[in-house]
């Protein structure tokens, strides 16, 4: 028998680090959904808890953390895509 092999190619687009920074700067944890869903959910919970217990002043720490995490997640996504292209 002659078996045909099917090659599956998954196409993903790179994520802009600049867009990730802008979205998280303006929208905080909500902007992180562009780069990382899991990270966005984690930071939403953390920001909510910290915001409640510090009367909002703790957001001065969590908001920049969201910006950094969002940028790093977008960069990691792009590196992962590039590594996948180089393996082929």
C-alpha positions as CSV (number, residue, x, y, z in Angstrom):
1,X,0.0,0.0,0.0
2,X,1.1,3.5,-0.7
3,X,0.4,5.7,2.3
4,X,0.3,9.4,1.8
5,X,1.8,11.6,4.6
6,X,0.0,14.8,5.3
7,X,2.1,17.7,6.6
8,X,0.2,20.0,8.9
9,X,1.4,23.6,9.0
10,X,0.1,25.9,11.8
11,X,0.4,29.5,10.9
12,X,0.6,32.1,13.6
13,X,1.4,35.8,13.2
14,X,4.1,37.5,15.4
15,X,2.9,39.9,18.1
16,X,4.2,43.4,18.3
17,X,6.1,44.2,21.5
18,X,5.2,47.9,20.9
19,X,1.5,47.2,20.7
20,X,1.7,45.0,23.8
21,X,3.4,47.9,25.7
22,X,0.8,50.5,24.5
23,X,-2.1,48.2,25.4
24,X,-0.9,47.4,28.9
25,X,0.1,51.0,29.5
26,X,-3.5,52.2,28.8
27,X,-5.5,49.2,29.9
28,X,-3.2,47.4,32.4
29,X,-4.1,43.7,32.9
30,X,-6.8,43.9,30.2
31,X,-4.2,45.0,27.7
32,X,-2.2,41.8,28.5
33,X,-4.8,39.7,26.7
34,X,-3.0,40.7,23.5
35,X,0.2,39.0,24.6
36,X,-0.8,36.3,27.2
37,X,-4.2,35.2,28.3
38,X,-3.0,33.3,31.4
39,X,-0.8,36.2,32.5
40,X,-3.7,38.7,32.0
41,X,-6.0,36.6,34.2
42,X,-3.3,36.3,36.9
43,X,-2.6,40.0,36.9
44,X,-6.3,40.9,36.9
45,X,-6.7,38.9,40.1
46,X,-3.5,40.2,41.7
47,X,-4.4,43.8,40.7
48,X,-7.9,43.5,42.1
49,X,-6.6,42.1,45.5
50,X,-3.8,44.5,45.8
51,X,-6.0,47.4,44.7
52,X,-8.6,46.6,47.3
53,X,-6.2,46.1,50.2
54,X,-4.1,49.3,49.4
55,X,-7.0,51.5,48.4
56,X,-5.6,51.6,44.9
57,X,-2.1,52.7,45.7
58,X,-0.7,49.2,45.0
59,X,-1.7,49.6,41.4
60,X,1.4,51.9,41.1
61,X,3.3,48.6,41.4
62,X,1.1,46.2,39.5
63,X,0.5,48.4,36.5
64,X,4.2,48.6,35.5
65,X,4.5,44.9,36.2
66,X,1.7,44.3,33.6
67,X,3.6,46.5,31.1
68,X,6.8,44.5,31.6
69,X,5.1,41.1,31.6
70,X,3.1,42.0,28.5
71,X,6.2,43.1,26.6
72,X,8.1,40.0,27.7
73,X,5.3,37.7,26.7
74,X,5.0,39.2,23.2
75,X,8.8,38.8,22.8
76,X,8.7,35.2,24.0
77,X,5.9,34.5,21.6
78,X,8.0,35.8,18.7
79,X,11.1,33.9,19.7
80,X,9.0,30.7,19.9
81,X,7.7,31.3,16.4
82,X,11.2,32.0,15.1
83,X,12.6,28.8,16.7
84,X,9.8,26.8,15.0
85,X,10.7,28.3,11.6
86,X,14.3,27.5,12.0
87,X,13.6,23.9,12.9
88,X,11.9,23.3,9.6
